[in-house]
Amino acid sequence: MATDRDLLRLDEQVCFALAVASRTVIGMYGPHLAPLGITHPQYLVMLALWEQDERRQGELARTVRLEPATLSPLITRLEKAGYVSRRPAPEDVRSRIVHLTDAGRALRARAEGIPAAILADLQMNIDELAALRDTLNALTERVEQRSGQS
C-alpha cells in the first residue's frame, strides 16, 4: 500500500508521542506531590497500598509494574518518611510485607485532591481521561500479549 507519509518522521512515532506525553503528564504531578514529600513513583506505591494494605514486596512490584530492584529504594525512602514499614513474612523471612503506618494512612486524606487537580491541570473531564486511560491500558495489554509478558 503506497503512502505519502514519511513513517520515519519523529512526529509519526507513537513511541515519541507516548514518551513526551508521559514526561509531561507525570511532571504535572510534581507540584501536587511536593507538599506530601513524595515523588510520582512513591505516589504509585502509596496508591497501591491505600487500595490494599499489607502486600508482599514482590506483589507490590508487580502491581505498580516496577522491577523489585527499583521498588526497594522507593520503599526505603517511604519508610524513612514514616509512611510505610516492612516486616518479614511469617512463612518466609526472605519475603517482606509492606504495610502502611498511621502516617501513611493519614497521607491519603492529604492526597485526595490530587486527581481533581490533575483533571483541572489537563483541562479534561473525567470521561475524557477515562477513555484515554482505557486506550493506553488496551495498548499495553496488546504489547504484553504479543511479547508474552502478560
N, C-alpha and C positions, 0 to 999 in steps of 0.2 A: 504494500500500500504506500503510495507516494504521499509525502507531506512536505509542505514548505516550511515547517517548523524546524529549527535547529535544536535537536534534543540534547545537545551538549552545552547549550547555554546555561549559565549558572541559574538564571531565574526560571528555568524549566525543571530544575531538580527538586523533587519532593524532599529529598534529604536536606537540602539547603533551607527550604521553607520551614520544615519541622525544627531544624536546629535554631534558626533565628526566632521562630515563634516560642520555642521552649525557653531560650535565654531571656527573651523579652518578658514573657509572662511570669516566669519564676522570679525575675528581677523585681516585678511589681509587688511581690510578697515581702521583700526586704523591709520596707518602712513599716509594714504592719506587724512583722515578727520581731523587729528590733526591740520594742518595748517589753517583749516577753523574754528577751535574751536568748532566743533560739534561731537557728538557721532553717532554711527550707527543708533540707533533708531531715533535720531533727523534728520539724513540724510534722512531716510524714510519719515518722516513728510515733510521735505523740498521738496523731490521729488514729493510727492502728491500735495503740494501747487504750485510747478512750473508747474505741469500739469494743475491744475485748482485752481486759487486763490479764496479767499472768500468762504470758506467752513464752514459749521456748525461744531462745535467741535465733535458732535456725528457722523456725516457723515465721518469726518476725521478719527475718531477712527475705524470705520468700514473699511474704505479704507486701512489703514495700519495694520488692524487686531490686534489692541491693545484694552484692556479694557479702558473705559473712565477714570477710576481712575489712570491708568498707563500713559495715554496720557497727562493728565492735568499738571503734574510736568514737562514733557518734553517741553510742550508749554511754561510753565512759564520760563524755562531756555532759550528757544529761544527768548522769549520776553526780558529777561534781557540782552541777547546778541544783541538785537536790530534788529533781523531778522523777527519777526512777531509781530502782535498786535492783541488783541481781543476786540470785542465790542459786546454789547447786540444786539440780533436780534430785528428788529423793531416791529415784531408782537408778540414776546415772550421774555421778558427781562431775563428769566431764561436760555434761549438758547444763546450760544456765537458763534459769527462768527469770525473765524481766518483768517487773511489776511497777506500777505507779506508786509513788509516795503520796502523802496527803498534799504536799505542794504541787505534785504533778496532776492530781485530780482537780485541785483548785485552779490550776492554769487553764483548764478547759473553759471555765467561765470567762476568763480574760480573752480567750481566743474566739469566742462565739461570734463576734462581729466581723471576723476576717472574711468569710465567704461573701457577705453582703458588700463589704468594702471592695473586694476584688471585682464583683459584678459591676459596681459603680465605676471603678477604675477602667474596666474594659468597655463600659457603656453598652452592656449586653443585658438581656433579660435572662431569667433562669432557664427558659425553654431553649433559647439560642445556645446557651452554654452547655446545656444537657445534650443537645443534638451534636454539638462539636465533640464533646467528651465521648459520646457513643460512637461517633465516626472514628475517632482516634483509637478507642478500645477495639473496634472491629478490625482496624488496620493492624494493630498489634497482634490480635488473635490470628489473623491470616499469616502474618510473618512467622509467628511461633509455630503454627501448624505446618507451614512449609519447611521450616528448619527443624521440626521435630522437638521443639523446646517445651511444648505445652504440658 
